[in-house]
Amino acid sequence: MKSNELRAQMTPFKKLTSPGSLPPSYRSLMLSKGHAKACSSACILEAFIDHGIDETIFVDTASFLAIIDSLPDKQDVVFGLAENTLTWKCGPAKGKIATLVVEGMPEIKRSKKNKGWCPTCEFVDALALGGLSCGTIAATSTGMYGVVIDSIDDLCIYASDDTTISACFCPNAKDTGLNAMVVITPESADLLSSLMDTKEGILICEDTELLYSDKYCRLMVKMLPKLSKDIGSVIGNFMGSELTVKIDRERIGVFIKRATALAEQKKQSYISLGVSEERLTLSFDEGTASSDEWYLVEELAGVADLPPVKVDALKMARALKQSNAVVLDHVERGLIVLRGYDPEFYYFIAGRR
């Protein structure tokens, strides 16, 4: 197999690397004839890859992927086995990596159901957008950690932290066969959306897990407990709008680009959004001082001022990229809503100053 082909096929496993995990299985990659498998506390991924290794071995996931990324491009990769060692050669480069002893590698169980659902492009997009507000794992203590796939009524994917709620609707993807409220980790949602084949993939909802499969891979995603609060009812209470300000995406493009770039370098980076003197304002704060400021000037006659609301810069930037308008009906209650129409996307921002 060529190095670039192997690199592409191994890329999804980067989302499963857990170097600091205590269980060896969470930081180990299993390679066997025509297969590669890795797992985390939330999911198991098995891919069908003709890497040329015929025996079943285990290697450190992060180290093996780092080697694959460093190989000369478009060169044949040849693996070999020596005592407790996996050797590799690619063009002028060669080396070796120690094999590991791993007991109890989890298996992906076969589904008990005969029928699954082929995910749509709309569903894949919604899975990425709907989970935008999912907070850190620390929210587990309050029962509010996870991305919700709610298919009981209209199919909607949503999440929340202590400041925002993100929600994306899939009106044309209702027939999922889920008919349930499924909660998964944001990492699982990210991996699932990156893998799903909208032509041949099949998604099945079991009692405690989601199973996805296509001709390239199989994925098992463990479900989390239901959230402690009904976010769906909150979303329904604030979806209506009469006072909407359109967003000129070109006009704020430079602001988003700059804010996103700075946010990737700073852990404490925020964007502030507010209403002042009948204008909608956006500003960027890198944590120590205001480094940039941008105003979206709109006539908002009669709208009460709203002191700037601080929101995580990366989340705000991503939400703005998918938004066409800002809903200001609930400004007096300390709530701003970003709205997108294709797909139907909402980003609720509660006042936090």
N, C-alpha and C positions, 0 to 999 in steps of 0.2 A: 504494500500500500504506500502511496505517496505521502510525504510528510504533511502537505497542506490538507489532504483529504482526512488523514488521521486527526489532525488538529481540529478541523471543523466538526468531526463526529464526536470528539471528546469534550468540546466546549460546554455542553450542558452540565457536565459533572463539576464545573467550577462553582456552580451554585450550591453544591453539596459539600464543599470542602470545610472541614471543621477541625483545624489543627489543634485547638485547645481542648477538644472533647475528651472526657475520660474513657468512655467505652471505645476500645480499639476499632470496632466495626464502623463507628461514625467518622473515623479519619482514614479509613482504608478502602482501597479500590480492589475489587475482585476481577481478575482477568482469567477467562477460560475460553475454550474453543468457540470463536464466533460471538463472544459476549463480553460485556463489561458491566459491572454493577457496583453501585455505591449507595450509601444510605445516610440519613440524618435522623434526628429524633422525630422529624415530621413526615419524612417520605423516603421511598425507596425507588431508585431509578435503575432500570436494566436496559441497555442498548445493544443492538445487534451489530457488531463491528468485526470485520474480518482483519484483525490485527496480526494474525499469524502465530499466536501463542496457543498451543494445543493443550497444555496442562493447566490445571486450576492453581493460580497463585494469588497472593495478596501483596500489594505495595502501598506505600504512603501516598494518598491521593494528591496532596498538594505538591509533593516532590515530583511525582510522575507527570503531572500536568505541566509543571515548570519545565521539565525536560522536553516534553512535546512542543511547547511554545518556543523553545530555543533551537529547534532543529533547523537545518538548512532547508529552504523552501523548495518544494517540488522535487524532492529526492526520495528514493526508495528507503523505507525504514525496515530494518531486519532485526528481529529480536531473537535472543538465544537464552538458554537456561544453564546455569552452572550451579554448584552447591550454594544454596541460600542466596542466589544472586540472579537478577535479570539483566542480561547484557543487551546493548543496543548499538546499532550502527546506522548512520545516515550520511551518505556522501563522504566527505572527509572527516566527519565527526563520529566519535564513538565513546562509549562509557558504560557504566553499570549502576544498578541500584539494588539495595538489599531487599529481599523478600521478607514478608512478615508471617507470623503464625496468628491467625484470627479464628476464634471459635464462635459459633453461633451467629453467623451472618444471616440476617433476616431474609425471608422469602416473600415474594409477592404471591398471594393466594389467588387461585382462579375464582372468577366471579360465579356466584350462584344464580345469576340472572342471565337470561338468553338475549335480552334486548338492551341495546345501548343507544346513545344519541351522538350524532356527528356534530361537533361544535361548529358554530358559524364564525365568520370574521367579526361580526358584531359582538359576539360573546367574548372572543379573544381580546378585543379592544376594551370592552367593559370591565373585564377582569383586571386589567392594568389600571384603568382609571378609577374604578370603584374602590380599590384598595389603597388609594393615595393617602388617605388620612390615618391609616393604621399606625398606632403609636408603637412605642418600644415594648419589649416583653415585660417590662415593669408593670404595665397595665394589667397583667394577669391577676395581680392581687386585688384589683377592683372588678374583675370579671368583664373587662372591656377590651381584651386583646383578640384580634382576629379580623379576617376579611369575610363578610357574610355574603353567601350566594342564596338569595331569597327567591324561590320559585313557587311559593304558595299561591300568590295572586299574579301580578305582573312580575316578570323576571327582572330583578334589580340586584345589583352588587354594590355593597356599601361597607364603610368602615368609619371609625371615629377615634380621635384622641381627646385630650381635655380642652381643645380649642376649636377643632374643625370636624366637619362631617363631609365625606365625599360619597357621591352616589351616582351610578350610571345605570340607565334603563336599557333593556333589550326587548322592545315590543315585538320584534319579529323573530325572536328566538325562545318563545315560551315553551314549545314542545321539546323540553329537555328530558322528560321522564324523571326528573328529580323530584318535583312536587314536595319539596322539603326546604328547611332552612339549614344550610350547611355552613359551618365556620371553619376556616383553615388559616394557617399562618401566612403572612405576607410573602415570605420566602417561597412557600409552596405555590401561592398564586402566581408569583413571578415565574417560577420554573414551569408551571402548567401552561401559562400563556405563551411562553417561549417555545414549547414543544408541540402544541396542538396543531394537527394537520386538519384543515377545514374541508378536505375532500375525502380523506380515508380514515381519519382518526375516530375512535369510539370512546365516549365517556360514560361510565356507569356509576351510579350512586348505590353503595352498599350501606349497611346499618351504621358502620363506624369509620368508613373510608371512601374515598373516591378512587376509581380505577380508570386509567387512561391507557389506550394501546393503539398502535398503528404498525406499519410494516418495519419501522425503524427502532421502536422502543416500547417499553412498558413502564408505567409509573403508578405507584400507589401513594396516595396522600391521606394521612391520618386527619380525622376531624377533631376539632377542638370543642369544648363545651359551649353551649349557647351563651351569648352575651347576657350580662346581668340586667341590661336596660334595653327597652324596645326602641332602637334607633329608627326603625321603619315608620313608626307613628310620628316621630319628631319631623322626619323628612316630609311626610304628608301635610303637616301643619304649616310648612313654610314654602311650599312649592308655588303657590299662586303669586302673581305679580301684576302690579299696575304701573309702578315707577321703575323703569328700566333704562339704563344708560348703555348705549352700544360702545364696544371696545374696538378701537382701530388697531388691529394686530400689527400692522406695519409700523405704526407710531410708537408702540411700546416694545418692538422687537429688539432694539438696541439695549433698552433697559433690562429686559429679560436675559439677554445674552451676558451682559456684564454682571448682573446679580447672580446668575447661575454659576458663572466662572468663579466668582469670589466665594460663593457659598460652598463650593466643592473644596476650598482650601481652608475654610473656617468652620469649626464645629458650632460656634455660637453666632450664627448669622440669621438675620431676620429681615423680612420686608414688612413695612407698615402701610396699611391702607386705611384711609379715612375720608371724611367729608368736611371741608372747611370753606366757609364763605361761598357756599353754593358751587364748590368745585370738588371733584373727585381727585384725591391725592395719593400718590405712590412714592415711597422713599425707601432707601436701602440703608441698613445699619449693620456694619460688620462686627459689632459687638463692643468695640472700644470707643468708637466715634462714628458719626455719620460720614460715610465716604462718598456718597452719591445721592442725588435726589432728582426725582422726575415727577412732573405733574401732568395729569390728564385733565385738561380744562374742559368742563362741560357746564352748561347753564342748568342749574338745579334749583330753580326758584321755589322757595318755600320749604326746602328740605333742611331739617335740623342738622347742626354740626355733629359730627361723630369723631371724638378724639381718635388718633391713629390706633389701629388694632395690629399687634405684632403677630406675624405668622412665620413659620419656618421658611427660609428663603427658597430652598429647593422645591418644597411642596407648592409654594405659591407660584413659582416660576412654571412648574409643570402644569398647574391648574390654569394659569393664565393662557398657556399655549392652546388649551382645549376650550377656552371660553370665548363667547361672542358678546356677552353683555354682563353688566353688574346690576343686580336687583337691589333696590334701596328701600323697599316697602317697610322693612323692619329695622331701619337705622336707629330709631328712637329706643328700640329694645336692645340695642347693642349687637345687632346681627347684620352682616353683609353676605349676600349670596352671589357667587359667580355662576353664570349660566352658559352652557354650550348646547348647541342644537343638533350637531351631527358628529358624534352620537349625543343623545339626550343626557347631559351631564350637569350635576349640581355640586357646588363646593360651598358649604356653609361655614362662615367664619364668625365665631362668637368673640365679643370684646375681651381682650386681654391686654392690659396696659402696664 
